[in-house]
Amino acid sequence: MTFLFYLCNKCAETYGEIAGTMYMPDEVFFQRLAIEQLELYGHYLTPSEWAVVSETPSHALWKLIKERA
């Protein structure tokens, strides 16, 4: 990835999806992330657990985070 941008909810509603990009509202992403944490661990991850996830490319949560990017 070489470029990232963010649209606020109002602009996203006004302008919609931008061609050639992925569009996922924050609420949907964070809901998916919460569901995955609860399914995999039965609790929300601690900062130290997130550190492990961020260093493990084969981890399911790592893949979900990179999918958003």
Protein Blocks (a to p, Z undefined) as FASTA:
>chain_A
ZZdcdddfklmmmnopaehiacddfklmmmmmmmmmmmmnopacdfklmmmmmmmmkbmk
lmmmmmmZZ
